[in-house]
């Protein structure tokens, strides 16, 4: 007979019984929680007397047997509850400042597409674009050294002569292979070229390094996708000279321009904000000359990214409720490198 049945039988009997207190030798046993249980030899199988040991406190140990079930929860279980211990508190204008990297990259793609449209329509000559790109590159090169007074160059150990040689080699190879680039995609339909360019530019925006430490970030992949899109679009221009200038301009705006912007952001934040605003206005003006509806939509997108999205982030941060406690997985915080060597 189980303990619960014995207790039920005890509740149904009177306080005294004919055989109680007659010196009957008790049985000694224990229940399934390890508590001591004694009862006399039942004369009718219905009386039992339970004597339990003093109440013990639950301990969070596995090496000791305790009188508690496996799913027991102590009253101190929630005392170690912590909320949002790793949450970062963002400020609105700080988030707006960081969104400038996204705005600039969108404007870079917009400027590149508008420039290609100008060349394809015959509005912009390749000689004019090459001259403007060369002048802006020289200006950017001077600013890149002037921002930190040449400290970065001295630390890297790279000379101006090495930069000049790299530029000449790139221009020579690009100009030499421009006829190949012009005829590279002749067997592919124009609609397919446009679709590939759109997907490559979207991939460039997705994988670009905006300053976040994430696994999806890949500067090399982002740049390669942008150059691939420029080659696809350049192959639909009238002459090989157009293709050469277009690929050169793509390398300038997708590779060199972000480097200058990162140094401006780190050294002179105010100049970085001013350049971002001016660059966005220039991109909007160029897009407005092609499509007014597209300019309105693009302006709405830039405002949403730079103003609306930071506001939504700040508001949603107040609703964050990340809890931590004894149920978390164990974390090894010691340096285990000495065991791996």
C-alpha positions as CSV (number, residue, x, y, z in Angstrom):
1,X,0.0,0.0,0.0
2,X,1.4,3.4,-1.0
3,X,2.0,6.3,1.3
4,X,-0.9,8.4,-0.2
5,X,-3.3,5.5,0.4
6,X,-2.2,5.1,4.0
7,X,-2.7,8.8,4.6
8,X,-6.2,8.7,3.1
9,X,-7.1,5.8,5.3
10,X,-5.8,7.8,8.3
11,X,-8.1,10.7,7.6
12,X,-11.2,8.5,7.5
13,X,-10.6,6.8,11.0
14,X,-11.4,8.3,14.4
15,X,-8.8,9.9,16.6
16,X,-8.4,6.7,18.7
17,X,-8.5,3.1,17.7
18,X,-8.9,-0.2,19.7
19,X,-5.3,-1.3,18.9
20,X,-3.5,2.1,19.3
21,X,-0.8,2.3,22.0
22,X,-0.6,-1.5,22.6
23,X,3.2,-1.6,21.9
24,X,3.0,-2.9,18.4
25,X,6.5,-2.9,16.8
26,X,6.5,-0.3,14.0
27,X,7.8,-0.7,10.4
28,X,10.6,1.5,9.2
29,X,10.7,2.7,5.6
30,X,11.2,5.8,3.5
31,X,9.1,7.4,0.8
32,X,10.3,8.3,-2.8
33,X,11.7,11.7,-1.6
34,X,13.9,10.0,1.1
35,X,11.8,11.0,4.1
36,X,11.7,8.7,7.1
37,X,8.3,7.0,7.4
38,X,7.2,4.8,10.4
39,X,3.9,3.1,11.0
40,X,2.7,0.3,13.3
41,X,1.6,-3.0,11.9
42,X,-1.9,-2.2,10.7
43,X,-4.6,-4.3,12.3
44,X,-7.1,-3.5,9.6
45,X,-4.7,-2.1,6.9
46,X,-6.1,1.4,7.2
47,X,-4.0,3.3,9.9
48,X,-0.6,4.8,9.3
49,X,1.5,7.4,11.2
50,X,4.0,9.5,9.3
51,X,7.0,11.2,11.0
52,X,9.1,13.4,8.7
53,X,12.5,14.8,9.2
54,X,13.0,18.6,9.7
55,X,12.5,20.8,6.6
56,X,15.6,21.3,4.6
57,X,16.5,24.2,2.3
58,X,17.0,23.5,-1.4
59,X,20.5,23.7,-2.7
60,X,21.6,24.0,-6.3
61,X,23.8,20.9,-6.3
62,X,23.8,17.7,-8.2
63,X,26.0,15.6,-5.9
64,X,23.6,15.4,-3.0
65,X,20.2,13.8,-2.7
66,X,17.5,16.2,-1.6
67,X,13.9,15.7,-0.6
68,X,12.6,17.8,-3.6
69,X,11.2,16.8,-6.9
70,X,13.2,17.3,-10.1
71,X,11.1,20.2,-11.3
72,X,11.2,22.1,-7.9
73,X,11.6,25.9,-8.1
74,X,13.1,27.7,-5.2
75,X,11.7,31.0,-4.0
76,X,15.1,32.6,-4.7
77,X,14.9,31.6,-8.4
78,X,13.9,35.0,-9.6
79,X,16.2,37.0,-7.4
80,X,18.9,36.7,-10.0
81,X,16.7,38.0,-12.8
82,X,18.3,40.8,-14.8
83,X,16.8,42.7,-17.8
84,X,18.6,44.3,-20.7
85,X,22.1,44.1,-19.2
86,X,23.7,44.1,-22.6
87,X,21.4,46.7,-24.2
88,X,22.9,49.8,-25.7
89,X,21.3,53.2,-25.2
90,X,21.2,55.1,-28.4
91,X,20.8,58.8,-28.9
92,X,18.7,60.1,-31.8
93,X,21.3,62.5,-33.3
94,X,24.1,59.9,-32.9
95,X,22.0,57.4,-34.9
96,X,21.2,60.1,-37.6
97,X,25.0,60.8,-37.9
98,X,25.7,57.1,-38.4
99,X,23.0,56.8,-41.0
100,X,25.1,59.1,-43.2
101,X,27.1,56.1,-44.5
102,X,24.0,54.5,-45.9
103,X,22.8,57.8,-47.4
104,X,26.1,58.4,-49.1
105,X,26.3,54.9,-50.6
106,X,22.8,55.2,-52.0
107,X,23.7,58.6,-53.5
108,X,26.9,57.0,-55.0
109,X,24.8,54.4,-56.8
110,X,22.4,57.1,-57.9
111,X,25.2,59.3,-59.3
112,X,26.7,56.4,-61.1
113,X,23.4,55.4,-62.8
114,X,22.6,59.0,-63.7
115,X,26.1,59.4,-65.2
116,X,25.6,56.2,-67.3
117,X,22.3,57.5,-68.5
118,X,23.9,60.8,-69.6
119,X,26.6,59.0,-71.5
120,X,24.1,56.6,-73.1
121,X,21.9,59.5,-74.2
122,X,24.8,61.4,-75.6
123,X,24.4,64.3,-73.2
124,X,27.8,63.8,-71.5
125,X,30.9,63.1,-73.6
126,X,33.5,60.6,-72.3
127,X,36.2,63.2,-72.6
128,X,34.3,65.6,-70.3
129,X,33.6,62.9,-67.8
130,X,37.2,61.7,-67.8
131,X,38.4,65.3,-67.2
132,X,36.0,65.9,-64.3
133,X,36.8,62.5,-62.8
134,X,40.6,63.2,-63.0
135,X,40.2,66.7,-61.4
136,X,38.1,65.4,-58.6
137,X,40.5,62.5,-58.0
138,X,43.5,64.9,-57.7
139,X,41.4,67.1,-55.3
140,X,40.4,64.0,-53.2
141,X,44.0,62.8,-53.1
142,X,45.2,66.1,-51.7
143,X,42.4,66.2,-49.1
144,X,43.1,62.6,-48.1
145,X,46.7,63.5,-47.1
146,X,45.7,66.9,-45.7
147,X,43.1,65.6,-43.3
148,X,45.6,63.9,-41.0
149,X,48.7,65.8,-42.2
150,X,50.2,62.8,-43.8
151,X,50.3,60.7,-40.6
152,X,48.4,57.7,-42.3
153,X,50.8,57.7,-45.2
154,X,53.9,57.7,-43.0
155,X,52.4,54.8,-40.9
156,X,51.6,52.8,-44.0
157,X,55.0,53.4,-45.6
158,X,53.5,53.9,-49.0
159,X,55.0,56.7,-51.2
160,X,53.3,59.0,-53.7
161,X,55.4,57.4,-56.5
162,X,53.9,54.0,-55.7
163,X,50.4,55.5,-55.8
164,X,51.2,57.1,-59.2
165,X,52.5,53.8,-60.6
166,X,49.4,51.9,-59.4
167,X,47.1,54.6,-61.1
168,X,49.0,54.4,-64.4
169,X,49.0,50.6,-64.5
170,X,45.2,50.6,-63.8
171,X,44.5,53.2,-66.5
172,X,46.7,51.4,-69.0
173,X,45.1,48.0,-68.5
174,X,41.6,49.3,-68.4
175,X,42.1,51.3,-71.7
176,X,43.8,48.3,-73.3
177,X,41.0,45.9,-72.4
178,X,38.2,48.4,-73.1
179,X,37.4,46.9,-76.6
180,X,37.0,43.5,-74.9
181,X,34.7,45.1,-72.2
182,X,32.7,46.7,-75.0
183,X,32.0,43.4,-76.8
184,X,32.0,41.1,-73.7
185,X,28.2,40.9,-73.4
186,X,27.1,41.2,-77.0
187,X,25.5,37.8,-76.9
188,X,23.4,38.7,-73.9
189,X,20.1,40.6,-74.3
190,X,19.8,44.1,-73.0
191,X,17.0,43.3,-70.6
192,X,19.2,40.6,-69.0
193,X,22.1,43.1,-68.7
194,X,19.9,45.6,-67.0
195,X,18.5,43.0,-64.6
196,X,22.0,41.8,-63.7
197,X,23.1,45.3,-63.1
198,X,20.2,46.0,-60.7
199,X,20.9,42.9,-58.7
200,X,24.6,43.6,-58.6
201,X,24.1,47.1,-57.3
202,X,21.6,45.9,-54.7
203,X,24.2,43.3,-53.6
204,X,26.8,46.1,-53.4
205,X,24.6,48.0,-51.1
206,X,23.8,45.0,-48.9
207,X,27.4,43.8,-48.4
208,X,29.0,47.2,-48.1
209,X,30.9,48.0,-45.0
210,X,28.9,50.6,-43.2
211,X,30.9,50.2,-39.9
212,X,28.9,47.4,-38.4
213,X,30.7,44.3,-37.1
214,X,28.6,41.7,-38.9
215,X,29.2,38.4,-40.8
216,X,27.4,39.7,-43.9
217,X,29.9,42.6,-44.3
218,X,32.4,42.0,-47.1
219,X,34.1,45.1,-48.7
220,X,35.7,43.0,-51.4
221,X,32.5,41.3,-52.5
222,X,30.7,44.7,-52.4
223,X,33.3,46.3,-54.6
224,X,33.4,43.4,-57.1
225,X,29.7,43.5,-57.5
226,X,29.7,47.2,-58.2
227,X,32.5,46.8,-60.8
228,X,30.6,43.9,-62.4
229,X,27.6,46.1,-62.7
230,X,29.6,48.9,-64.3
231,X,31.1,46.5,-66.8
232,X,27.6,45.3,-67.7
233,X,26.3,48.8,-68.2
234,X,29.5,50.0,-70.0
235,X,29.1,47.2,-72.6
236,X,25.8,48.9,-73.7
237,X,27.5,52.3,-74.4
238,X,28.3,53.4,-78.0
239,X,32.1,53.1,-78.1
240,X,35.0,51.4,-76.3
241,X,36.1,54.8,-75.0
242,X,32.8,55.2,-73.2
243,X,33.3,51.8,-71.6
244,X,36.8,52.7,-70.5
245,X,35.7,56.0,-68.9
246,X,32.7,54.3,-67.3
247,X,34.7,51.6,-65.6
248,X,37.3,54.2,-64.4
249,X,34.5,56.4,-63.0
250,X,33.0,53.3,-61.2
251,X,36.3,52.5,-59.6
252,X,36.6,56.1,-58.4
253,X,33.1,56.4,-56.9
254,X,32.9,52.9,-55.4
255,X,36.4,52.4,-54.2
256,X,38.2,55.8,-53.7
257,X,35.2,57.9,-52.6
258,X,34.3,55.7,-49.6
259,X,37.9,55.8,-48.3
260,X,37.9,59.6,-48.2
261,X,34.5,59.6,-46.5
262,X,35.6,57.2,-43.8
263,X,38.6,59.5,-43.0
264,X,36.4,62.6,-43.0
265,X,34.0,60.8,-40.6
266,X,36.8,59.9,-38.2
267,X,38.8,63.1,-38.3
268,X,36.3,65.9,-39.0
269,X,32.7,65.0,-38.3
270,X,31.3,68.4,-39.2
271,X,32.9,68.4,-42.6
272,X,31.6,64.8,-43.0
273,X,28.0,66.0,-42.4
274,X,28.4,68.9,-44.8
275,X,29.8,66.7,-47.5
276,X,27.0,64.2,-47.0
277,X,24.3,66.8,-47.4
278,X,25.9,68.4,-50.5
279,X,26.5,65.0,-52.1
280,X,22.8,64.0,-51.5
281,X,21.6,67.3,-53.0
282,X,23.8,66.8,-56.0
283,X,22.5,63.2,-56.5
284,X,18.9,64.5,-56.2
285,X,19.5,67.3,-58.7
286,X,21.0,64.8,-61.2
287,X,18.1,62.4,-60.7
288,X,15.5,65.2,-61.0
289,X,16.9,66.1,-64.5
290,X,16.1,62.5,-65.6
291,X,12.9,61.8,-63.7
292,X,11.1,64.1,-61.3
293,X,9.0,61.3,-59.9
294,X,12.2,59.3,-59.2
295,X,13.8,62.3,-57.5
296,X,10.8,62.6,-55.2
297,X,10.8,58.9,-54.3
298,X,14.6,59.0,-53.8
299,X,14.3,62.0,-51.5
300,X,11.6,60.3,-49.5
301,X,13.9,57.3,-49.2
302,X,16.8,59.4,-47.9
303,X,14.7,61.2,-45.4
304,X,13.2,57.9,-44.1
305,X,16.7,56.4,-43.7
306,X,18.2,59.5,-42.0
307,X,15.3,60.7,-39.9
308,X,12.4,58.3,-39.6
309,X,14.4,55.1,-39.1
310,X,16.5,56.5,-36.2
311,X,13.3,57.7,-34.5
312,X,11.7,54.2,-34.9
313,X,14.9,52.6,-33.5
314,X,14.8,54.9,-30.4
315,X,11.1,54.2,-29.8
316,X,11.5,50.4,-30.2
317,X,14.4,50.4,-27.9
318,X,12.1,51.4,-25.0
319,X,10.1,48.2,-25.6
320,X,13.2,45.9,-25.4
321,X,12.8,43.3,-22.7
322,X,15.7,40.8,-22.8
323,X,15.9,38.8,-19.6
324,X,18.9,37.0,-18.1
325,X,19.1,34.6,-15.1
326,X,20.2,31.2,-13.9
327,X,18.5,29.5,-16.9
328,X,21.1,31.0,-19.3
329,X,23.7,28.8,-20.8
330,X,27.1,28.8,-19.1
331,X,29.7,31.1,-20.5
332,X,33.4,30.5,-20.3
333,X,35.0,33.9,-19.6
334,X,38.5,32.7,-18.9
335,X,41.2,32.7,-21.5
336,X,41.6,29.1,-22.7
337,X,44.2,29.9,-25.3
338,X,47.0,28.3,-23.2
339,X,45.2,25.0,-23.4
340,X,44.9,25.1,-27.2
341,X,48.6,25.6,-27.9
